[in-house]
Amino acid sequence: MKYKIIHTTEYSYQESVNLCHNRLCLQPVERPNQKCIFSDIRITPKPDVVSFRKDFFGNNILFFSIYKEHSSLKIVSESIVSMENLLFMNMAVNSFLPWKEVQRKISEFPELAEEVTQYTVPSTFIPYSDVIKSFANDCFPEDATLWMVCNDLMQKIYTTIKFTPGYTTINTPVETVIKAKKGVCQDIAHLMIACMRNMGLPARYVSGYIETMAPPGKEKLIGTDASHAWVSVYFPEIGWVEFDPTNCLLPSHHHIVIGYGRDYQDVAPIKGIIFSSGEQKLKVEVDVQRIN
């Protein structure tokens, strides 16, 4: 299965910008079921400085600076990816590993513990909180397997939190989402990650897209024609297993990964600073097309 993704971002500035520095996380990563066949990022006006690198998490990052005066900025990211199903999902479904044993299993391998421990501690948008732990508590019975608690938690979030575009901002706390019972995919992913970490389990944020075409007779999945976010939980002896609590499903070849991080802060599509005054307007369009 191949997909073509076009992600267009346009800024219009009330006053001219004299200088800007930006960081982009828009190029799909390589992983066992996902191959990036083509990727191109076009920036207008043309940057004066451009550099590429992989960040700490293995994501593809582009940095650019524009030193000339400009009143608008347009970034078009175009990618083609080849996707397959995640083959080890059944291993997670059939795993009998108790969730209470996860930390012990991880500690048996010091190098692994060093890698995954960062996904058990608080980060910019993921706090330790009694409110979060209380919300998650009934999904974590003492004798449950790791698979059971992940699946139960995903279903609880799906039935409790209503997907509501425009209700929250990037900085809305997880506790506010729990209280309001509303949020977008970013908030819903943060909530599931926060619940897992508050129980001492490694979970990370996944940024990407899902296919825009709905199956015949079914509704389009939430998150299409926009950036999407979901969750990855570490299963010892299996690896990272993904969950989409916004749609209450297990990601497959429909979910295209741009990057992984501790939370949204690590994989924001565009971050940067500008030297100017006045307001700015932002327009974002995303199109995901199946091409074979």
Secondary structure, 3 states (H helix, E strand, C coil): CEEEEEEEEEEEEEEEECEEEEEEEEECCCECCEEEEEEEEEEECCCCEEEEEECCCCCEEEEEEECCCEEEEEEEEEEEEEECCCCCHHHHHCCCCEHHHHHHHHHCCHHHHHHHHHHCCCECCECCCHHHHHHHHHHCCCCCEHHHHHHHHHHHHHHHCEECCCCCCCCCCHHHHHHHCEECHHHHHHHHHHHHHHCCCCEEEEEEEECCCCCCCCCCCCCCCCCEEEEEEEECCCEEEEEECCCCECCCCCEEEEEEECCHHHHCCEEEEEECCCCEEEEEEEEEEECC
